[in-house]
């Protein structure tokens, strides 16, 4: 939400478009590029002869060109669509164009401002546009999206497999969409967890999440199974860094002082990754997490100063985590 503007949620935008009652302009905000593209596709479907009635303007398009285009009538279509990438355009230019829309409205034109990553531009068009919230969906909505899109591909997927696919891809719909195409080609029948594990490679962050989960549960067999799989393709020093970042993330989540999106921005991670961290942080005490972060920091320093071998340091850390009593 920008500047207290009430937004249309992405999940409600399809219903809005289906009503046939369009705003003169829409501003697409949020961090999920896939949702932005999907919302734009809904608008594009409303335009006849798209090659003549849909225009896209990048950061270099002159204001005079855009204002002149806005005044044009569509050709053999009820509407024409103008897509304006405003991410790197000065807010002052967006404001000027927005003022033109208000002063000289064209009921046959629909303007779509792409504002992802451009909060200052959001204020500039707040008076002329309805905002569409395209931030990443929460886990339950992603799972519903997977079920719906599996059906549209002529396949079925179990709820547990959809959940696992969501976790493997950290809720990234762009990647999930690609993986669904891959899974659809693997054969008929219900897609279950086993097929997801066989054909989908987990995000690197998810492997660290799984390792931390196994350590928290003192599951020795599972811990070493995950650990050894990481060692096959990842240098020990990289794993040390990933574990440090992960447990630091858990420590911040354990404080309970900030919400998911605030922590995601502060730690520069994906919101879904932060959501997973907040769930896992409950498996540890804050004291245990602080000790773990300090331990990993010490290991990192010892390795970089030449005091210890990185693999030996990592092996010792894993063993200590499994043997240590819960704080």
Secondary structure as UniProt FT lines:
FT   TURN            3..4
FT   STRAND          8..9
FT   HELIX           10..18
FT   TURN            19..20
FT   STRAND          25..29
FT   HELIX           33..44
FT   TURN            45..46
FT   HELIX           50..53
FT   STRAND          54..57
FT   TURN            59..60
FT   HELIX           63..70
FT   STRAND          80..85
FT   HELIX           91..103
FT   TURN            107..108
FT   STRAND          109..114
FT   TURN            116..117
FT   HELIX           119..124
FT   TURN            125..128
FT   STRAND          130..133
FT   HELIX           139..152
FT   TURN            153..154
FT   STRAND          156..157
FT   HELIX           159..168
FT   TURN            169..171
FT   HELIX           173..184
FT   TURN            185..186
FT   STRAND          190..191
FT   HELIX           193..199
FT   HELIX           204..216
FT   TURN            217..218
FT   HELIX           220..233
FT   HELIX           236..255
FT   HELIX           260..267
FT   HELIX           271..281
FT   TURN            282..283
FT   HELIX           286..304
FT   TURN            305..306
FT   HELIX           310..323
//
